[in-house]
Structure formats: structure tokens, C-alpha cells
Amino acid sequence: MDYFDTLAGDSWPVRIGGILIALLVAVLVCEVAMRLGRRSQRLRPAINEVLLPGRVMVAGLVLLASLAALDLPAGVNDVLQRGLTIGVLGVAGFAVSRLVGLGFDRAMVPYTGLADSASRSRRTQLDFFRRASVMGVIGVTVALCLTTIPAVRAMGLSLFASAGVAGIVIGLAAQPTISNLIAGVQIAMTQPIRIGDVVVVEDEWGRIEEISSTYVVVAIWDQRRLILPLSYFLQRPFQNWTRQSTELLQPVTLYVDYSLPVAAVREHLGRILEKTQLWDKRVSNVQVTELGEHTMRLRVLLSAADASKGWDLRCFVREELVTWIRETFPRALPRARMEATLNLPEERRAA
């Protein structure tokens, strides 16, 4: 006969006192075990994550085992037993989800803060599977909790018996969610986008800030957030400026008069680029790309290490060239030409 069986034959005060003592001992043992485990540098992060859930779960298990000693009415005993079981399962699922999240977070540490393609790819995959794993643990926990309720268990069995009709109905109702979940797996494996990628989507320029299990958050340059379903990136075209590399070519377009010497522009462009660190020294070129009725179009092609530096470089070079042209060749700015003719009478022209 164990400890709780011994309590069953005693009076109520003795039973409650014995349960409190057992609860205290169990909590103290749990506390000592966790404190000893926290001495290890490897175990300390995991124990910190489950410290509070572990205490609650141990207390719940002790109370669940003590119900037999209280000799309560059958109805009250069943309700308490079911409630404690659901509580213990819920706390256990919460602890497991925190441990799973911690494992993925630690796996992502070596790739955090790195902007190279391989690091961003790995971080994107780990982030997606972290969310999927946590959702899976939550789903299993909820399912286990529901199976403790007889009415829900019976309903589940009846639904399982009619799985054909139920599957069709559920499939139709959850089609958008399922398509996004499948799209998430495809994106995690094929990676048309990754966390940190610079994209142009819906005519907006921004960076991929978050890839969840059903949607993507794009941080727009003006601090807005564009929320798109995962399936969008598999069904519609978009621009990814950092798919293979962050390096970009940036054009600067100028409309100038025909009198502007292009060779002088090329020479001055070199002097401009020498005094800025925005240029990565790969490409610099000036070409006449179009001749119009009143002006010619110059395209200045520049290279930059990434999109942010490329934008700043374009603005800097554009300002410097316009200032130089205005000060050095003021007549080379776009202007309209007009020719005036004086119509005089024939006798005055002869005179």
C-alpha cells in the first residue's frame, strides 16, 4: 500500500496535510534538480525556459495522484481529474514548445546579423520550420486535451467514421490556409525569397522582414508594412534584387542640350566617384542613349554593393552632375530653340 492509499483511511485534516506535504516535497525536489541542472552551461538555457512550467506540472501531477486519497464524490472526482489532466497536458505542451523554439533559436545564432546569401537562406529555413514545429506541438497538445473529454472523443470518432464527407467539407473551408501552408514549405525549400531580401512587390520597394507559416511581411522603405499571403510569391511575378547577390547596377538619366561635351561629363564623373565610398569601383559609364527633338539623353551607369548604397549613390551623382553642368556649361541645360523671321514689305527689302 503506497503513501496515498494510507491517507485514504485517515480523517480529512490528515489527508489534506499529507497531500500538502507531498506537494511541498515534490516541488522542493523539482527545485533542487533544476538548480543542479542550471550549473551546467549547456542545460541552463533549457532549464530557464521550463522552470515555471516544470513547477506547475509537478504540482499538477501530485494533485492528480492525490485525488484518490480525498475520497470525493464520483462526479466531483471526475471533473477535478479531467481538469487537472488537461492542465498538466497544456503545461507540458507549453514547455515542449518553448524547448523546440529554443533549439531553433540557438541554431539560428551563427547566421544572425550576416547578410550573405547562404546565411539568409539558412535563417529563412530555420525560421519557417521553427514556426511549423511550434504549431505542430500546439496542435498535438490541443488534440490530447480534447481527447480527455468524452463528448469530444465520441464526436471525433464519429467524424473519423464519416471521414469522406468531413474531409471534403474541411478541405473546401480550409483551402486558403492549406495552400499557404504548402506554399510555405515550397518557399522554405526553393527560396524565391529569404529574410532580408530586397524586393519590389505591388510597385513597392522594401525588405522581407518576416516569413510566417501563412503570410510574408515586407518592410517598405517609408516604414510601412505590406502583408502578403505566402501563395502570392508562387503565383504572381515580383522583383528580387538580392536573389543571387546584393550588388546592383544603378542608372542615372540626364536630359541635356546637344552642346554639352560628353567626354567632359565622363571625366568629371570619375572625379565625383573618387570622393565617395558609395561606389564599389566595378562599373562607371556614360552613354548617349537617345536623341530627341530638343535634348539628348545621357545614361550614367554606376555599380553599388547593395540597394541602399545604390540609391544614395544615384542621388549623390545626380546632384553633383547637375551642379557641375549648371556652373560649367550653363547653356547645356535643356532649352527650347526658336527662330524668328522678320517679314517686311517688298519695297522696304529692296531699299
C-alpha positions in Angstrom: 0.0 0.0 0.0 1.5 3.3 -1.1 1.5 6.7 0.6 -1.8 7.9 -0.9 -3.5 4.6 -0.1 -2.5 5.1 3.5 -4.0 8.5 3.5 -7.3 7.2 2.3 -8.1 5.6 5.6 -7.4 8.7 7.7 -9.5 11.8 8.5 -9.9 14.8 6.2 -7.3 17.0 8.0 -4.7 14.2 7.9 -5.4 13.6 4.2 -5.1 17.3 3.3 -2.0 17.7 5.4 -0.4 14.7 3.8 -1.2 16.0 0.3 0.3 19.3 1.2 3.5 17.7 2.5 3.7 15.5 -0.7 3.2 18.6 -2.8 5.9 20.5 -0.9 8.4 17.7 -1.1 7.8 17.2 -4.9 8.2 21.0 -5.5 11.4 21.1 -3.4 12.8 18.0 -5.3 12.0 19.7 -8.6 13.6 22.9 -7.5 16.8 21.2 -6.3 17.0 19.2 -9.6 16.6 22.4 -11.7 19.1 24.3 -9.6 21.7 21.5 -10.0 21.0 21.4 -13.8 21.4 25.2 -14.1 25.1 24.7 -13.0 25.7 23.3 -16.5 26.2 26.0 -19.1 24.6 23.8 -21.8 21.5 22.9 -19.7 21.0 26.4 -18.2 19.1 28.0 -21.2 16.7 24.9 -21.4 16.0 24.8 -17.7 15.3 28.6 -17.7 12.7 28.0 -20.4 10.9 25.3 -18.5 11.5 26.5 -14.9 8.0 27.8 -14.2 6.1 25.2 -16.4 8.1 22.4 -14.6 7.0 23.6 -11.2 3.4 23.8 -12.3 3.5 20.4 -14.0 5.0 18.7 -10.9 2.3 20.3 -8.7 -0.4 19.2 -11.0 0.9 15.6 -11.1 1.0 15.4 -7.3 -2.6 16.8 -7.1 -3.7 14.4 -9.8 -2.3 11.4 -7.9 -3.8 12.7 -4.6 -7.4 12.6 -5.8 -7.8 9.0 -4.8 -6.9 9.9 -1.2 -9.6 12.6 -0.9 -12.5 10.1 -1.4 -14.6 12.7 -3.2 -18.0 12.0 -4.9 -17.7 10.4 -8.3 -18.9 13.4 -10.2 -16.6 15.9 -8.4 -13.7 13.5 -8.7 -14.2 13.1 -12.5 -14.4 16.8 -13.0 -11.2 17.5 -11.0 -9.4 14.7 -12.6 -10.3 15.8 -16.1 -9.4 19.4 -15.3 -6.0 18.6 -13.8 -5.2 16.2 -16.7 -6.0 19.0 -19.2 -3.9 21.4 -17.1 -0.9 19.1 -17.0 -1.1 18.3 -20.7 -1.4 22.0 -21.5 1.6 23.0 -19.4 3.6 20.1 -20.8 2.8 21.2 -24.3 3.8 24.8 -23.4 7.1 23.6 -22.0 7.9 21.4 -25.1 7.0 24.3 -27.5 9.4 26.6 -25.6 12.2 23.9 -25.8 11.6 23.5 -29.5 11.7 27.2 -30.1 14.9 27.5 -28.0 16.5 24.8 -30.1 15.8 26.5 -33.4 16.8 29.9 -31.9 20.2 28.5 -30.9 20.6 27.0 -34.4 20.0 30.4 -35.9 22.5 32.3 -33.8 25.5 31.7 -36.1 23.5 33.2 -39.0 22.1 36.2 -37.2 23.3 39.5 -38.5 25.0 38.1 -41.5 23.9 39.5 -44.9 25.4 36.9 -47.3 23.2 34.7 -49.4 23.9 31.4 -47.6 23.3 32.8 -44.1 20.0 34.4 -45.1 18.9 31.1 -46.8 19.6 29.1 -43.7 17.9 31.6 -41.5 14.8 31.6 -43.6 14.6 27.8 -43.5 15.1 27.6 -39.7 12.6 30.4 -39.1 9.9 28.6 -41.1 10.5 25.2 -39.6 10.6 26.7 -36.1 7.1 28.2 -36.6 5.8 24.9 -38.1 7.3 22.8 -35.3 5.8 25.0 -32.6 2.4 25.0 -34.3 2.6 21.2 -34.5 3.3 20.9 -30.8 0.4 23.2 -30.0 -1.9 21.2 -32.3 -0.9 17.9 -30.7 -1.4 19.3 -27.2 -4.8 20.7 -28.0 -5.8 17.3 -29.6 -4.6 15.4 -26.5 -6.5 17.8 -24.2 -9.7 17.3 -26.2 -9.5 13.6 -26.1 -9.9 13.7 -22.3 -13.4 15.0 -22.8 -15.8 12.0 -23.5 -18.2 14.1 -25.6 -15.4 15.4 -27.8 -13.8 12.0 -28.1 -17.1 10.5 -29.3 -17.6 13.3 -31.8 -14.1 12.7 -33.1 -14.8 9.0 -33.6 -18.0 9.8 -35.5 -16.2 12.3 -37.7 -13.5 9.7 -38.3 -16.2 7.2 -39.3 -17.5 9.7 -41.9 -14.1 11.0 -42.9 -15.1 11.2 -46.6 -17.7 13.9 -46.2 -15.9 15.6 -43.4 -12.7 15.7 -45.4 -14.3 17.3 -48.4 -16.1 20.0 -46.2 -12.9 20.7 -44.2 -10.8 20.8 -47.3 -13.0 23.3 -49.1 -13.3 25.5 -46.0 -9.5 25.4 -45.3 -8.3 25.7 -48.9 -6.6 29.1 -48.5 -4.9 28.1 -45.3 -3.7 24.8 -46.7 -2.5 26.4 -49.9 -0.5 28.9 -47.8 1.0 26.1 -45.6 2.1 24.2 -48.7 3.4 27.4 -50.2 5.4 28.0 -47.0 7.1 24.6 -47.4 7.9 25.3 -51.1 9.3 28.7 -50.2 11.4 27.3 -47.4 12.9 24.7 -49.8 13.2 26.6 -53.1 13.6 30.0 -51.5 12.4 32.5 -54.1 12.5 34.9 -51.1 14.5 35.0 -47.9 14.6 37.1 -44.8 16.4 40.3 -45.6 15.9 40.1 -49.4 15.2 43.4 -51.2 12.1 43.1 -53.3 9.8 45.2 -55.4 6.2 43.9 -55.0 2.9 45.7 -55.7 5.0 48.6 -57.0 6.6 49.0 -53.5 10.3 48.7 -52.7 11.1 47.0 -49.4 12.8 44.2 -47.5 11.5 40.8 -46.4 11.1 41.3 -42.7 9.2 38.1 -41.6 8.1 34.9 -43.2 5.4 33.2 -41.1 3.6 30.0 -41.8 0.8 31.7 -43.8 2.0 35.3 -44.7 5.0 37.4 -45.5 5.7 40.9 -44.0 7.5 43.3 -46.3 9.0 46.4 -44.6 8.5 49.3 -47.0 11.2 52.0 -47.2 8.9 54.6 -45.6 8.3 52.3 -42.5 5.0 50.9 -43.7 4.4 47.1 -43.6 3.0 45.2 -46.6 1.3 41.9 -45.6 1.0 39.3 -48.3 0.0 35.6 -48.3 2.7 33.1 -49.0 0.9 31.9 -52.1 1.4 35.3 -53.6 5.1 34.7 -54.1 4.4 31.5 -56.0 1.6 32.7 -58.2 2.5 36.3 -59.2 5.7 37.9 -60.5 7.8 40.2 -58.3 11.4 41.5 -58.3 14.0 40.2 -56.0 17.1 42.4 -56.1 19.2 40.2 -53.9 18.4 36.7 -55.2 22.0 35.8 -56.2 23.9 38.8 -54.9 23.3 42.2 -53.3 25.4 44.0 -55.9 23.4 46.2 -58.3 23.8 48.5 -61.3 22.1 51.8 -60.9 21.3 54.2 -63.8 21.2 58.0 -63.6 19.4 59.7 -66.5 20.1 63.3 -67.6 18.5 65.3 -70.3 20.9 67.9 -71.7 21.5 70.2 -74.7 23.4 69.0 -77.7 26.2 71.5 -76.9 27.3 69.6 -73.8 30.6 67.7 -74.4 30.1 64.1 -73.4 33.8 63.5 -72.9 33.9 66.2 -70.2 31.0 64.5 -68.4 32.9 61.2 -68.4 36.0 62.9 -67.0 34.1 64.7 -64.3 32.1 61.6 -63.3 35.4 59.9 -62.4 36.3 62.8 -60.1 32.9 62.6 -58.4 33.2 58.8 -57.8 36.7 59.2 -56.3 35.3 61.2 -53.4 32.5 58.8 -52.3 32.6 55.4 -50.7 29.1 54.5 -52.0 30.6 53.4 -55.3 32.1 49.8 -55.3 34.5 50.6 -58.2 33.1 47.9 -60.5 31.2 49.9 -63.2 31.0 53.5 -64.2 30.0 54.6 -67.7 28.3 57.4 -69.6 26.4 56.8 -72.8 24.1 58.8 -75.1 21.1 56.6 -75.2 18.6 58.7 -77.1 18.5 61.9 -79.3 15.3 63.9 -79.0 14.0 67.0 -80.8 15.4 69.4 -78.3 17.7 67.4 -76.0 19.9 64.3 -75.8 19.5 61.7 -73.1 22.6 60.6 -71.2 22.6 57.4 -69.1 25.2 57.3 -66.3 25.6 53.7 -65.2 27.0 53.0 -61.8 27.5 50.0 -59.5 27.0 49.6 -55.8 27.4 46.9 -53.1 23.6 46.9 -52.3 20.3 48.6 -53.0 20.6 51.2 -50.1 24.0 52.3 -51.2 22.9 52.3 -54.8 20.0 54.6 -54.1 22.2 57.1 -52.2 24.9 56.9 -55.0 22.3 57.7 -57.7 21.1 60.8 -55.8 24.6 61.9 -55.0 25.9 61.6 -58.6 22.7 63.2 -60.0 23.1 66.3 -57.7 26.8 66.6 -58.4 26.4 66.4 -62.2 23.5 68.9 -62.3 25.5 71.4 -60.2 28.6 71.0 -62.4 26.7 71.4 -65.7 24.9 74.5 -64.3 28.2 76.1 -63.2 30.5 75.0 -66.1 28.1 74.6 -69.1 25.1 76.7 -68.2 23.9 76.8 -71.9 24.0 73.0 -72.0 20.9 72.7 -69.8 17.7 71.8 -71.6 16.3 74.8 -73.5 13.9 75.4 -76.4 15.3 76.9 -79.6 13.2 79.4 -81.5 14.0 81.2 -84.8 12.3 84.5 -85.6 11.9 85.9 -89.1 11.0 89.4 -90.0 8.5 89.8 -92.8 9.0 93.2 -94.4 7.2 94.7 -97.5 8.9 94.0 -100.8 9.8 97.7 -101.4 11.5 98.0 -97.9 13.5 94.9 -98.5 14.7 96.4 -101.9 15.7 99.6 -100.2 
